[in-house]
Amino acid sequence: ALVRTVLKSGYSKTRRSFVQVLGGTRLDAAALTFSLTGFIDSREPRMTSTIATIQRWLTRGPLVYRYIAEQETGREEGAFLPCSFWLVEALAAAGRIEEAQDLLVRLAPHANDLGLFPEEIRHQDGAFLGNFPLALTHVAHLGALLRLAGKD
């Protein structure tokens, strides 16, 4: 029942994407994980259009914002690095291997000299924001690496 509900009301035909809340239109890059968890096939049209919409509206260079804040939170929002790695993995799962590999290469310089990643990055200058290091970022990075290595 939950799957049917999300597939029916969690996808906005207007935005051509899965969205943050049922019946809503606000984009959320966490939807990239839908195909990674087996919720929906990676090549299903709703998933491929979600990837394209997120690339168009939430991506700045290789970095992906989880969502665009609708109001000031008093805290500077950066691109949410786990989403960037989820995009790598979603692209690979959808058969877009070269694009996924290219994105992974473009994300690599955003680690520090020890190979550690932060929670968020300011896309304009690469400044680390949020928690550092963030385990979720590293788990997403490993997921992307394993998917590209065919060990998903």
C-alpha positions as CSV (number, residue, x, y, z in Angstrom):
1,A,0.0,0.0,0.0
2,L,2.8,2.4,0.9
3,V,4.6,1.8,-2.4
4,R,1.4,2.4,-4.4
5,T,0.7,5.6,-2.5
6,V,4.2,7.0,-3.1
7,L,4.2,6.0,-6.8
8,K,0.8,7.6,-7.2
9,S,1.0,10.8,-5.0
10,G,4.8,11.2,-4.5
11,Y,5.5,11.8,-8.2
12,S,4.7,15.3,-9.6
13,K,3.8,15.1,-13.3
14,T,4.3,18.9,-13.4
15,R,7.9,18.7,-12.0
16,R,8.6,15.3,-13.7
17,S,10.1,14.1,-10.5
18,F,9.4,12.4,-7.2
19,V,9.0,15.1,-4.6
20,Q,9.5,15.8,-1.0
21,V,5.9,15.3,0.2
22,L,2.9,13.5,-1.2
23,G,0.9,15.7,-3.5
24,G,3.7,18.4,-3.3
25,T,6.0,19.9,-5.9
26,R,9.1,20.6,-3.9
27,L,12.1,18.7,-5.2
28,D,14.3,16.6,-2.8
29,A,17.4,14.8,-4.1
30,A,16.9,12.1,-1.5
31,A,14.6,10.7,-4.2
32,L,17.7,9.5,-5.9
33,T,17.9,6.7,-3.4
34,F,14.5,5.3,-4.6
35,S,16.1,3.2,-7.3
36,L,19.1,2.4,-5.2
37,T,17.0,0.7,-2.5
38,G,14.8,-1.3,-4.9
39,F,11.8,0.9,-4.5
40,I,11.6,1.5,-8.2
41,D,13.5,0.2,-11.2
42,S,16.4,2.5,-12.2
43,R,15.3,2.7,-15.8
44,E,11.6,3.3,-15.1
45,P,10.6,6.6,-16.8
46,R,9.6,8.2,-13.5
47,M,13.0,7.5,-12.1
48,T,14.9,8.6,-15.2
49,S,12.9,11.9,-15.3
50,T,13.6,12.4,-11.6
51,I,17.3,12.1,-12.2
52,A,17.1,14.6,-15.1
53,T,15.0,17.1,-13.0
54,I,17.4,16.9,-10.1
55,Q,20.3,17.4,-12.5
56,R,18.6,20.5,-13.9
57,W,17.3,22.2,-10.7
58,L,19.5,21.0,-7.8
59,T,22.9,20.5,-9.3
60,R,25.7,23.2,-9.4
61,G,28.7,21.8,-11.2
62,P,29.3,18.3,-9.7
63,L,27.6,19.2,-6.5
64,V,23.9,18.4,-5.7
65,Y,21.7,20.3,-3.2
66,R,19.3,18.1,-1.4
67,Y,16.6,20.8,-1.9
68,I,16.4,24.5,-2.3
69,A,15.5,26.2,1.0
70,E,12.3,28.1,0.7
71,Q,13.1,30.4,3.6
72,E,16.1,31.7,5.5
73,T,17.2,29.3,8.2
74,G,19.9,31.5,9.6
75,R,22.4,28.9,8.5
76,E,24.2,28.9,5.2
77,E,23.1,26.0,3.1
78,G,25.6,24.1,0.9
79,A,25.3,21.3,-1.5
80,F,24.6,18.1,0.4
81,L,27.5,15.8,-0.6
82,P,25.7,12.5,0.0
83,C,23.3,13.6,-2.7
84,S,26.1,14.1,-5.1
85,F,27.3,10.5,-4.6
86,W,23.7,9.3,-4.8
87,L,23.5,10.9,-8.2
88,V,26.7,9.0,-9.2
89,E,25.1,5.8,-8.1
90,A,21.7,6.5,-9.6
91,L,23.3,7.4,-13.0
92,A,25.3,4.1,-12.9
93,A,22.2,2.1,-12.0
94,A,20.3,3.7,-14.9
95,G,23.1,2.5,-17.3
96,R,24.7,5.9,-17.7
97,I,28.1,4.6,-16.6
98,E,30.4,7.1,-18.4
99,E,28.4,10.0,-17.0
100,A,28.6,8.5,-13.5
101,Q,32.3,7.9,-13.7
102,D,32.9,11.5,-14.9
103,L,30.9,12.9,-12.1
104,L,32.8,10.8,-9.5
105,V,36.1,12.1,-10.9
106,R,34.8,15.7,-10.6
107,L,33.7,15.1,-7.0
108,A,37.1,13.6,-5.9
109,P,38.9,17.0,-5.5
110,H,36.2,18.0,-2.9
111,A,37.8,15.7,-0.3
112,N,40.5,17.1,1.9
113,D,44.2,15.9,1.8
114,L,43.2,12.8,3.9
115,G,40.4,11.9,1.6
116,L,37.7,13.0,4.0
117,F,34.5,14.6,2.9
118,P,32.2,17.1,4.7
119,E,28.5,17.1,5.0
120,E,28.0,20.1,2.8
121,I,30.1,22.2,0.4
122,R,29.6,25.8,-0.7
123,H,29.6,25.4,-4.5
124,Q,30.9,28.8,-5.2
125,D,34.3,28.3,-3.6
126,G,34.4,24.7,-2.3
127,A,34.3,25.7,1.4
128,F,33.3,22.9,3.8
129,L,30.1,23.5,5.7
130,G,28.2,21.4,8.2
131,N,29.6,18.4,9.9
132,F,33.1,17.2,9.1
133,P,33.8,14.4,8.4
134,L,30.3,13.0,7.8
135,A,29.9,9.2,7.9
136,L,26.8,9.4,5.6
137,T,28.9,11.1,2.9
138,H,31.5,8.4,3.1
139,V,28.8,5.6,3.0
140,A,27.3,7.3,-0.1
141,H,30.8,7.6,-1.7
142,L,31.4,3.9,-1.1
143,G,28.0,3.0,-2.5
144,A,28.9,4.9,-5.7
145,L,32.3,3.2,-5.9
146,L,30.8,-0.2,-5.4
147,R,28.0,0.4,-8.0
148,L,30.6,1.5,-10.6
149,A,32.7,-1.6,-9.8
150,G,29.6,-3.8,-10.4
151,K,29.5,-4.9,-6.8
152,D,26.1,-3.4,-5.9
